[in-house]
Amino acid sequence: MTLPHQRIAAELSDGTAEDYDEILLAATRGADRRWKEALLAHLDAPARVLDLACATGTLTFMIRDRFPGAEVVGMEISVALLDHALKRAHLRRDHRARFVLGSFERIAPAGRFDAVTSCYLAKYADLPRLVSRLRSFLNPGGFVVMHDLTYPEHPVVRKAWERHFQRLRQTALNEWPAAIRVFDELPEIVRRSAWVEELTMLFVAHGYGGVAVERLGRGTSALVLARLPCE
C-alpha cells in the first residue's frame, strides 16, 4: 500500500522526470550541487551508503566519485526517476552503484550501512517511521545526514523566496508544463513543513548523538546530522 505522502512525492517526481535536473537547478537557483557538496563534506570514507530518494542519482554518483571504494545503494519511489539513474549507472559502467525501487518506510534494503543520506525527502517522509527503522540498517557509529528545503525565517529572504517561486511557476507554464503541479504544491508543502524540528527531536528521542542542524542558502535549505552511538 502506498502512503498518501509517498503518492504525492511519486506523482510530483514522475511528472517532472524528463526535466528533473533542470527544474531542480532552477528551483534552487543553481545551489543544488553546492548543497550536496556541503552534505558530502560530513561523510568520512564510508564503505556502504544508503541514499534515500535518490531521484536521477546525482548525489549517489557524487558519493561514488568522492569515495571510489564505497558501495552506494540508491532508493527511489519514482519509476521514471529511477530509470534515469539506472541509465546513468550503465553509461558510467558503475557496478558499485545499485538502485532499489520503493520507499525505505516500506522496503528493507539488504545489509547494513555506514551512512544514510537523502536530499529533498524529509518534507514528504513519515519521519517517525523512517527514524525508527534507521537503527536496524546502520552499523554502530553510523552517520545520517538529511537535506531538504526550508521556509526562510528572515522577512527579506522570505519575500525573495516567494517571488522566486511565483516566477518559476510562470516559467513552468512555458518550459515545463508537465511540472506545473510541482510549482502549485511545493511552496505550500515547504511553508507548512517542520521537518527540521521534528527530525532533530526524533533523533534525540531515539538516542542518536551529535544531532545538529546546518542552515544553508540563507535559510532556504538545511542539513540535519546525527550519529548512531557505537555499541
C-alpha atoms as a printed R data frame, in Angstrom:
    type eleno elety resid chain resno      x      y       z
1   ATOM     1    CA   MET     A     1  0.000  0.000   0.000
2   ATOM     2    CA   THR     A     2  1.281  3.457  -0.909
3   ATOM     3    CA   LEU     A     3  1.017  6.038   1.840
4   ATOM     4    CA   PRO     A     4 -0.523  9.448   0.954
5   ATOM     5    CA   HIS     A     5  2.758 11.368   1.323
6   ATOM     6    CA   GLN     A     6  4.502  8.774  -0.845
7   ATOM     7    CA   ARG     A     7  1.822  9.079  -3.521
8   ATOM     8    CA   ILE     A     8  2.241 12.866  -3.648
9   ATOM     9    CA   ALA     A     9  6.019 12.627  -3.869
10  ATOM    10    CA   ALA     A    10  5.868  9.968  -6.586
11  ATOM    11    CA   GLU     A    11  3.296 11.852  -8.646
12  ATOM    12    CA   LEU     A    12  5.279 15.085  -8.466
13  ATOM    13    CA   SER     A    13  8.508 13.287  -9.392
14  ATOM    14    CA   ASP     A    14  7.041 11.196 -12.216
15  ATOM    15    CA   GLY     A    15  5.570 14.315 -13.781
16  ATOM    16    CA   THR     A    16  8.981 16.016 -13.906
17  ATOM    17    CA   ALA     A    17 11.309 13.101 -14.633
18  ATOM    18    CA   GLU     A    18 12.461 14.185 -18.088
19  ATOM    19    CA   ASP     A    19 13.366 17.671 -16.859
20  ATOM    20    CA   TYR     A    20 14.029 16.884 -13.189
21  ATOM    21    CA   ASP     A    21 17.652 18.015 -13.000
22  ATOM    22    CA   GLU     A    22 16.973 21.207 -14.964
23  ATOM    23    CA   ILE     A    23 13.959 22.044 -12.787
24  ATOM    24    CA   LEU     A    24 15.936 21.362  -9.607
25  ATOM    25    CA   LEU     A    25 18.704 23.668 -10.784
26  ATOM    26    CA   ALA     A    26 16.164 26.436 -11.445
27  ATOM    27    CA   ALA     A    27 14.246 25.871  -8.202
28  ATOM    28    CA   THR     A    28 17.439 26.100  -6.117
29  ATOM    29    CA   ARG     A    29 18.907 28.993  -8.133
30  ATOM    30    CA   GLY     A    30 21.850 26.803  -9.043
31  ATOM    31    CA   ALA     A    31 22.623 25.917  -5.413
32  ATOM    32    CA   ASP     A    32 21.694 22.225  -5.565
33  ATOM    33    CA   ARG     A    33 25.189 20.914  -6.262
34  ATOM    34    CA   ARG     A    34 26.721 23.261  -3.686
35  ATOM    35    CA   TRP     A    35 24.264 21.985  -1.084
36  ATOM    36    CA   LYS     A    36 25.089 18.390  -1.992
37  ATOM    37    CA   GLU     A    37 28.799 19.198  -1.615
38  ATOM    38    CA   ALA     A    38 28.036 20.522   1.880
39  ATOM    39    CA   LEU     A    39 26.363 17.203   2.663
40  ATOM    40    CA   LEU     A    40 29.319 15.218   1.296
41  ATOM    41    CA   ALA     A    41 31.726 17.172   3.490
42  ATOM    42    CA   HIS     A    42 30.221 15.443   6.540
43  ATOM    43    CA   LEU     A    43 30.877 11.894   5.295
44  ATOM    44    CA   ASP     A    44 34.028 10.140   6.465
45  ATOM    45    CA   ALA     A    45 35.085  7.448   3.979
46  ATOM    46    CA   PRO     A    46 32.027  5.169   4.354
47  ATOM    47    CA   ALA     A    47 32.217  1.672   2.895
48  ATOM    48    CA   ARG     A    48 28.467  1.406   2.269
49  ATOM    49    CA   VAL     A    49 25.988  4.257   1.860
50  ATOM    50    CA   LEU     A    50 22.213  4.205   1.538
51  ATOM    51    CA   ASP     A    51 20.979  7.198  -0.475
52  ATOM    52    CA   LEU     A    52 17.261  7.668   0.110
53  ATOM    53    CA   ALA     A    53 15.052  9.360  -2.505
54  ATOM    54    CA   CYS     A    54 17.997  9.271  -4.894
55  ATOM    55    CA   ALA     A    55 15.994 10.673  -7.872
56  ATOM    56    CA   THR     A    56 18.198 10.620 -11.002
57  ATOM    57    CA   GLY     A    57 21.219  9.559  -8.953
58  ATOM    58    CA   THR     A    58 23.088 12.867  -8.762
59  ATOM    59    CA   LEU     A    59 24.047 12.533  -5.085
60  ATOM    60    CA   THR     A    60 24.542  8.782  -5.456
61  ATOM    61    CA   PHE     A    61 27.218  9.303  -8.098
62  ATOM    62    CA   MET     A    62 28.760 12.250  -6.270
63  ATOM    63    CA   ILE     A    63 29.292  9.902  -3.316
64  ATOM    64    CA   ARG     A    64 30.789  7.296  -5.644
65  ATOM    65    CA   ASP     A    65 33.144  9.889  -7.133
66  ATOM    66    CA   ARG     A    66 34.199 11.171  -3.702
67  ATOM    67    CA   PHE     A    67 34.654  7.661  -2.251
68  ATOM    68    CA   PRO     A    68 35.556  5.317  -5.156
69  ATOM    69    CA   GLY     A    69 35.725  2.281  -2.910
70  ATOM    70    CA   ALA     A    70 32.239  2.753  -1.497
71  ATOM    71    CA   GLU     A    71 29.158  0.812  -2.486
72  ATOM    72    CA   VAL     A    72 26.154  3.128  -2.725
73  ATOM    73    CA   VAL     A    73 22.561  1.911  -2.806
74  ATOM    74    CA   GLY     A    74 20.029  4.434  -4.071
75  ATOM    75    CA   MET     A    75 16.353  4.051  -3.205
76  ATOM    76    CA   GLU     A    76 13.650  5.887  -5.147
77  ATOM    77    CA   ILE     A    77  9.858  5.637  -5.258
78  ATOM    78    CA   SER     A    78  9.516  7.123  -8.760
79  ATOM    79    CA   VAL     A    79  9.909  4.604 -11.577
80  ATOM    80    CA   ALA     A    80 10.665  7.373 -14.065
81  ATOM    81    CA   LEU     A    81 13.421  8.952 -11.976
82  ATOM    82    CA   LEU     A    82 14.958  5.592 -11.143
83  ATOM    83    CA   ASP     A    83 15.101  4.761 -14.839
84  ATOM    84    CA   HIS     A    84 17.266  7.846 -15.369
85  ATOM    85    CA   ALA     A    85 19.570  6.781 -12.519
86  ATOM    86    CA   LEU     A    86 19.946  3.284 -13.962
87  ATOM    87    CA   LYS     A    87 20.822  4.714 -17.378
88  ATOM    88    CA   ARG     A    88 23.480  6.907 -15.787
89  ATOM    89    CA   ALA     A    89 24.966  3.926 -13.966
90  ATOM    90    CA   HIS     A    90 25.076  1.995 -17.240
91  ATOM    91    CA   LEU     A    91 26.814  4.848 -19.070
92  ATOM    92    CA   ARG     A    92 29.335  5.139 -16.242
93  ATOM    93    CA   ARG     A    93 29.794  1.353 -16.135
94  ATOM    94    CA   ASP     A    94 29.455  1.770 -12.405
95  ATOM    95    CA   HIS     A    95 28.829 -1.580 -10.762
96  ATOM    96    CA   ARG     A    96 29.156 -0.275  -7.218
97  ATOM    97    CA   ALA     A    97 26.096  1.937  -7.531
98  ATOM    98    CA   ARG     A    98 22.928 -0.092  -7.114
99  ATOM    99    CA   PHE     A    99 19.318  1.019  -7.136
100 ATOM   100    CA   VAL     A   100 16.142 -0.169  -5.433
101 ATOM   101    CA   LEU     A   101 12.601  0.863  -6.367
102 ATOM   102    CA   GLY     A   102 10.472  1.704  -3.358
103 ATOM   103    CA   SER     A   103 10.231  3.614  -0.099
104 ATOM   104    CA   PHE     A   104 12.544  2.995   2.867
105 ATOM   105    CA   GLU     A   105  9.498  3.193   5.123
106 ATOM   106    CA   ARG     A   106  8.161  0.062   3.393
107 ATOM   107    CA   ILE     A   107 11.074 -1.817   1.801
108 ATOM   108    CA   ALA     A   108 14.155 -3.165   3.581
109 ATOM   109    CA   PRO     A   109 17.466 -2.847   1.706
110 ATOM   110    CA   ALA     A   110 19.926 -5.701   2.149
111 ATOM   111    CA   GLY     A   111 22.700 -5.389   4.701
112 ATOM   112    CA   ARG     A   112 23.860 -2.543   6.919
113 ATOM   113    CA   PHE     A   113 25.329  0.833   6.076
114 ATOM   114    CA   ASP     A   114 27.938  3.220   7.436
115 ATOM   115    CA   ALA     A   115 25.943  6.250   6.324
116 ATOM   116    CA   VAL     A   116 22.443  7.163   5.200
117 ATOM   117    CA   THR     A   117 21.889 10.258   3.075
118 ATOM   118    CA   SER     A   118 18.952 11.986   1.461
119 ATOM   119    CA   CYS     A   119 18.093 15.153  -0.427
120 ATOM   120    CA   TYR     A   120 14.579 16.555  -0.729
121 ATOM   121    CA   LEU     A   121 12.930 13.623   1.077
122 ATOM   122    CA   ALA     A   122 12.324 14.851   4.627
123 ATOM   123    CA   LYS     A   123  9.406 17.193   3.904
124 ATOM   124    CA   TYR     A   124  7.441 14.269   2.418
125 ATOM   125    CA   ALA     A   125  8.594 11.442   4.676
126 ATOM   126    CA   ASP     A   126  6.856  9.716   7.548
127 ATOM   127    CA   LEU     A   127  9.718 10.756   9.802
128 ATOM   128    CA   PRO     A   128  8.756  8.788  12.936
129 ATOM   129    CA   ARG     A   129  8.619  5.582  10.903
130 ATOM   130    CA   LEU     A   130 11.777  6.401   8.995
131 ATOM   131    CA   VAL     A   131 13.855  7.158  12.091
132 ATOM   132    CA   SER     A   132 12.552  4.106  13.937
133 ATOM   133    CA   ARG     A   133 13.713  1.899  11.034
134 ATOM   134    CA   LEU     A   134 17.127  3.501  10.540
135 ATOM   135    CA   ARG     A   135 18.745  1.850  13.548
136 ATOM   136    CA   SER     A   136 18.205 -1.598  12.028
137 ATOM   137    CA   PHE     A   137 20.181 -0.662   8.916
138 ATOM   138    CA   LEU     A   138 23.030  1.400  10.360
139 ATOM   139    CA   ASN     A   139 26.316 -0.005  11.592
140 ATOM   140    CA   PRO     A   140 27.324  1.107  15.107
141 ATOM   141    CA   GLY     A   141 28.627  4.645  14.802
142 ATOM   142    CA   GLY     A   142 26.734  5.035  11.523
143 ATOM   143    CA   PHE     A   143 26.014  8.550  10.322
144 ATOM   144    CA   VAL     A   144 22.810 10.100   8.981
145 ATOM   145    CA   VAL     A   145 22.677 13.368   7.047
146 ATOM   146    CA   MET     A   146 19.426 14.570   5.512
147 ATOM   147    CA   HIS     A   147 18.931 17.675   3.392
148 ATOM   148    CA   ASP     A   148 15.799 19.465   2.248
149 ATOM   149    CA   LEU     A   149 14.254 22.825   1.512
150 ATOM   150    CA   THR     A   150 13.134 25.065   4.360
151 ATOM   151    CA   TYR     A   151 10.983 28.178   4.550
152 ATOM   152    CA   PRO     A   152 13.311 31.095   5.321
153 ATOM   153    CA   GLU     A   153 12.756 32.995   8.555
154 ATOM   154    CA   HIS     A   154 14.239 36.360   7.594
155 ATOM   155    CA   PRO     A   155 11.460 38.552   6.135
156 ATOM   156    CA   VAL     A   156 13.605 39.886   3.268
157 ATOM   157    CA   VAL     A   157 14.750 36.404   2.263
158 ATOM   158    CA   ARG     A   158 11.214 35.100   2.638
159 ATOM   159    CA   LYS     A   159  9.868 37.795   0.329
160 ATOM   160    CA   ALA     A   160 12.519 36.963  -2.284
161 ATOM   161    CA   TRP     A   161 11.712 33.249  -1.893
162 ATOM   162    CA   GLU     A   162  8.029 33.873  -2.560
163 ATOM   163    CA   ARG     A   163  8.797 35.953  -5.663
164 ATOM   164    CA   HIS     A   164 11.191 33.289  -6.910
165 ATOM   165    CA   PHE     A   165  8.565 30.541  -6.802
166 ATOM   166    CA   GLN     A   166  5.962 32.788  -8.401
167 ATOM   167    CA   ARG     A   167  8.341 33.419 -11.307
168 ATOM   168    CA   LEU     A   168  9.178 29.730 -11.513
169 ATOM   169    CA   ARG     A   169  5.525 28.865 -11.924
170 ATOM   170    CA   GLN     A   170  5.280 31.226 -14.880
171 ATOM   171    CA   THR     A   171  8.423 29.696 -16.373
172 ATOM   172    CA   ALA     A   172  6.997 26.214 -15.894
173 ATOM   173    CA   LEU     A   173  3.865 27.111 -17.841
174 ATOM   174    CA   ASN     A   174  6.052 27.746 -20.879
175 ATOM   175    CA   GLU     A   175  9.017 25.415 -20.467
176 ATOM   176    CA   TRP     A   176  7.898 22.512 -18.244
177 ATOM   177    CA   PRO     A   177  4.084 22.306 -18.499
178 ATOM   178    CA   ALA     A   178  4.111 18.744 -17.154
179 ATOM   179    CA   ALA     A   179  5.714 20.068 -13.969
180 ATOM   180    CA   ILE     A   180  3.188 22.796 -13.233
181 ATOM   181    CA   ARG     A   181  1.761 20.805 -10.320
182 ATOM   182    CA   VAL     A   182  5.159 20.955  -8.616
183 ATOM   183    CA   PHE     A   183  5.041 24.736  -8.521
184 ATOM   184    CA   ASP     A   184  1.384 24.705  -7.483
185 ATOM   185    CA   GLU     A   185  2.044 22.453  -4.469
186 ATOM   186    CA   LEU     A   186  5.718 22.589  -3.492
187 ATOM   187    CA   PRO     A   187  5.795 26.103  -1.988
188 ATOM   188    CA   GLU     A   188  2.933 25.334   0.383
189 ATOM   189    CA   ILE     A   189  4.489 21.996   1.351
190 ATOM   190    CA   VAL     A   190  7.717 23.803   2.275
191 ATOM   191    CA   ARG     A   191  5.857 26.568   4.161
192 ATOM   192    CA   ARG     A   192  3.998 24.050   6.315
193 ATOM   193    CA   SER     A   193  6.816 21.590   6.900
194 ATOM   194    CA   ALA     A   194  8.541 21.468  10.283
195 ATOM   195    CA   TRP     A   195 10.808 18.631   9.205
196 ATOM   196    CA   VAL     A   196 13.965 20.108  10.771
197 ATOM   197    CA   GLU     A   197 12.441 20.411  14.232
198 ATOM   198    CA   GLU     A   198 10.665 17.055  14.008
199 ATOM   199    CA   LEU     A   199 13.696 15.183  12.749
200 ATOM   200    CA   THR     A   200 16.081 16.583  15.353
201 ATOM   201    CA   MET     A   201 13.649 15.721  18.166
202 ATOM   202    CA   LEU     A   202 13.225 12.200  16.808
203 ATOM   203    CA   PHE     A   203 16.974 11.596  16.610
204 ATOM   204    CA   VAL     A   204 17.426 12.760  20.189
205 ATOM   205    CA   ALA     A   205 14.493 10.618  21.351
206 ATOM   206    CA   HIS     A   206 15.990  7.558  19.643
207 ATOM   207    CA   GLY     A   207 19.345  8.019  21.351
208 ATOM   208    CA   TYR     A   208 21.421  9.390  18.492
209 ATOM   209    CA   GLY     A   209 24.397 11.585  19.285
210 ATOM   210    CA   GLY     A   210 25.860 14.634  17.620
211 ATOM   211    CA   VAL     A   211 22.445 15.830  16.482
212 ATOM   212    CA   ALA     A   212 22.951 19.138  14.688
213 ATOM   213    CA   VAL     A   213 21.397 21.458  12.131
214 ATOM   214    CA   GLU     A   214 23.323 23.301   9.420
215 ATOM   215    CA   ARG     A   215 21.399 26.069   7.672
216 ATOM   216    CA   LEU     A   216 22.203 26.700   4.017
217 ATOM   217    CA   GLY     A   217 21.252 29.222   1.368
218 ATOM   218    CA   ARG     A   218 20.280 31.990   3.809
219 ATOM   219    CA   GLY     A   219 17.792 29.669   5.456
220 ATOM   220    CA   THR     A   220 16.265 28.234   2.269
221 ATOM   221    CA   SER     A   221 17.532 24.722   2.998
222 ATOM   222    CA   ALA     A   222 19.117 22.766   5.817
223 ATOM   223    CA   LEU     A   223 21.085 19.680   6.774
224 ATOM   224    CA   VAL     A   224 20.202 17.602   9.818
225 ATOM   225    CA   LEU     A   225 23.026 15.404  11.114
226 ATOM   226    CA   ALA     A   226 23.005 12.557  13.626
227 ATOM   227    CA   ARG     A   227 25.194  9.613  14.566
228 ATOM   228    CA   LEU     A   228 24.190  6.241  15.972
229 ATOM   229    CA   PRO     A   229 26.250  5.519  19.097
230 ATOM   230    CA   CYS     A   230 28.889  2.791  18.912
231 ATOM   231    CA   GLU     A   231 27.824 -0.268  20.816
